[in-house]
Amino acid sequence: MTTLYSSLDEIKRDLQSNRVTVEGLVKGYLARAKEYKHLNAYNEVFEQEALSRSKEIDAKIKAGTAGRLAGMVIALKDNICYKDHKVSASSKILDGFTSIYSSTIVERLLAEDAIIIGRCSCDEFAMGGGNENSYYGPVKNYADATRVPGGSSGGSAVAVQAGMCHAAIGTDTGGSVRQPASFCGLVGLKPTYGSISRHGIIAYASSFDQVGPLTRSVEDAALLLEIMGGADEYDSTLAQKPVPQYEKQLKSDTSKKKVAYIQEALSSPGVDDEVKTTLVKYIDKLREEGHTVKPVAFEFLDYIVPTYYILAMAEASSNLARYDGVHYGYRSPEAVDLLTTYKRSRSEGFGTEVKRRIMLGTFVLSAGYYDAYYAKAQKVRRLIKEKTDALLQEYDFILIPTAPEPAFPIGRKEKDPTVMYLYDIFTVQASLAGVPAISLPVGDTSKGLPIGLQLLTKRFAEQDLLNFAKYFVEL
């Protein structure tokens, strides 16, 4: 298989005309997974299982009983549980752990005859913006192997980017689907908080975590959202509403829109010149097409990243308390009693960045600091949400860069770790406000590195977002 299909529709056409078989597709992806093993996208490839399942799906297609995802070969981020398969969140503390059940989204994908080809590396416990924090080593960008693919769903993005699978599923807490999509030239969707079940997803920050697809087309993102979405008795935070037929209703929306862009994205010295140029180009294109595009000030921009990190780290401190060497996971061989079991297992099992975030989260939740940090951050989150909602009442969409610069070099360690957190400046707004956002590929820099732009819209207005995104990528 040399064809890298841009959508499932293209695959289905070739399957119907007998140009390819699902088995042939799987063999092609497996061959590329071996060829590009050096990119370190996969923690594990389910080779025999994927081949065996491909034969079953081919038989179903012949019998006319195949599901809607027949022909789609999908990779999972390694924090998504799949029964009888290992899941580690790319951490030493869960190395060798096998899941005893499947996440709701895996069950829904398999029910529609998707083939799961492997589990992809990520930043440990989804904490990072470059996929350098994995216990299994950094993932490399297919466009330039000296650069990061973005994080935390970097392995998922590279698996799609390099043609090692057709689509991948990631999780987005503060931009972990959208930023890798931007760095790897893909479509990355973070749906409204409460759209897709988090049951069976290893938690990082529960009030932010959201599952999202990484695809080559808006059509595939729409289909995967539709199949994975909807109520689930195992997740009480989900919206109890029917899932729209996103793919069926998908159309390029050419009607005239009101679009806002955050003016700081163009005035800030921290934003790369080529990213600014690309943003201006698309603003001009939209205006030429008759849309109203206006700059808006977002006075809380400086508070977005600190607010997000205080809240996310507090939730991480709570969620990761269960990894203690007793319940499950890594237990230090040096442990001699309960206290050393806890101390040594967690010290040796967690990586530097995870330990940093747990400690900061524990600090902001501690007596004497709770009101000064955590409670205050919750109030600022409300202000950010209200300001975002107010903008989206006046405008149909907010247009901003996905990341302030293209993929940066692997190993470019900052002396101050908080500098790395600033890469999330344009992605965490949607996470704090709980609104849907999509990163779209809009070309490459002079060095051949992909650039992404991001669209945000109102809660549960995914259909409008997808329809406008389809139009936007055709501009």
Secondary structure, 3 states (H helix, E strand, C coil): CCCCCCCHHHHHHHHHCCCCCHHHHHHHHHHHHHHCHHHCCEEEECHHHHHHHHHHHHHHHHHCCCCCCCCCEEEEECCECCCCCECCCCCHHHCCCECCCCCHHHHHHHHCCCEEEEEECCCHHHCCCCCCCCCCCCCCCCCCCCECCCCCCHHHHHHHHCCCCCEEEEEECCCCCHHHHHHHCCEEEECCCCCECCCCECCCCCCCCEEEEEECCHHHHHHHHHHHECCCCCCCCCCCCCCCCCCCCCCCCCCCCEEEEECHHHHCCCCCHHHHHHHHHHHHHHHHCCCEEEEECCCCHHHHHHHHHHHHHHHHHHHHHHCCCCCCCCCCCCCCCHHHHHHHHHHHHCCHHHHHHHHHHHHHHCCCCHHHHHHHHHHHHHHHHHHHHHHHHHCCEEEEECCCCCCCECCCCCCCHHHHHHHHCCCHHHHHHCCCEEEEEEEECCCCCEEEEEEECCCCCHHHHHHHHHHHHCC
